[in-house]
Amino acid sequence: MPARPFALAALLSASLAWPAAAHHGWGGYDSGQVLTLTGTVQQFAFDNPHAMLNLQADGKVWHVVLAPPSRMSARGLPAGTITPGQTVTVVGYPAKSDPAELRAERITAAGKTVELR
């Protein structure tokens, strides 16, 4: 095989694999430790691959990973439902490598509790 087609094939393969590598798996969270945090939303992003918020709770700011926007909308929490300054409760698993990160399994916002997984 000539070098040029091989190099092109390798580049194409690498570019297709990059998005998968950029998405983290759930193995980085401690599913044996369930935390419930109630606090004030500092920031909220309703973007793919997951909505996220920064939550002031328990004396620190937590980075909370939520569900994809399509799932949140389908379950009753569309864009605009969660806003900075709002009080929410999240239940989830802490990250093994970041003591201020949480993967949310459930969120209560605007009087509604939504299962995220």
N, C-alpha and C positions, 0 to 999 in steps of 0.2 A: 504494500500500500504506500503510495507516495506520501511524503511528510505533510504536505499542505492539507489534504482531506483529513488525515489523522488528527492534526492540530485543530481543525475546525470541529471535528466530532468531539474531541476532548473539551473544547471550549463550550460547546452546546450542552454537553452533559453536565459540566460544572455550573453553568448558568441555570439549568433546570433544578439542580439539587440545592442551590443557595437558599431559596425561600423556605425549604423544609428545614434546613440547618438553622435558619434564623428563628424559627418557632421553637420555643422551649417545650419540653415534655412536662408532665405532671409529677414525675419521679423526684423532682427537686423540692417537693413539699412534704411535710411530716403529717401524714394522714392519721397518725396515732395521737395527735394532739389537736383537739378542736378548740378554737378560740372564738369568743363572742365579743365584739367590739362595738360600742356605741359612741359616736362622736360627730364632729362637724366636718362636712365636706370642704376641703380647701381648694381642690381642683378636680375636674371631671373631664374625661375624654371619651367620646362615643365613637371610637375608631376601630377598624380591623387591625389585627386579628382578634383583639379583646378590648372591650371597654375597660377603663381603669379609673380609679379615683385615689386621691390622697386624702386620708382621713385623720384628723386630729383626735386622738383617743388615748387614754391611759398615759398621758404625759409625753407623747411623742407623735410624730406624723408617720402613719402607716401607708405604704403603697399597696393598694388593694387591686388585684387582678380579677375582673368580672368575666362574664360570658361575652361571646361575640355580639355585636349590635343586633344582628338579625334575630338571635335567640331572645335577647332582652326585649326587643319590640314584640315578638310573638307571644311572650309571656306577660305582657302588660306594662313594661317599663320602656317606652319609646324615648327617643332623643328629647331632651327638654324636661323629662320627669325628675331627674336628679340635677341639682344646681349647687354651686358653691354657697356656703352658709347654711345649708340644710342639714338637719340631724338625721343620720341613718344608722342602722344596725346591720353589721355583717357577721356571718358565721362562716368560719373556714379554717384552713390549715396554714400554719406559718411556713415560710420558706426555710429550708435547711441551711442555706448559705447566706441569707440576709434576714437578720432579726427584726427588720421593720417591713417585711413584705408578707402579704397574706393572699392566698387563693380562696376567693369567696365561693361558698357552696350555696349560700342563700343571702338575700338582702331584704331588709325592710326599709322602704322609702315611701314617702307620701301616703302613709297609712296602709301600704300594701306589701305583703311578704311574697317574694318570688324565689322559687327554686331555680338555680342557675345551671346546674349540670344535668 
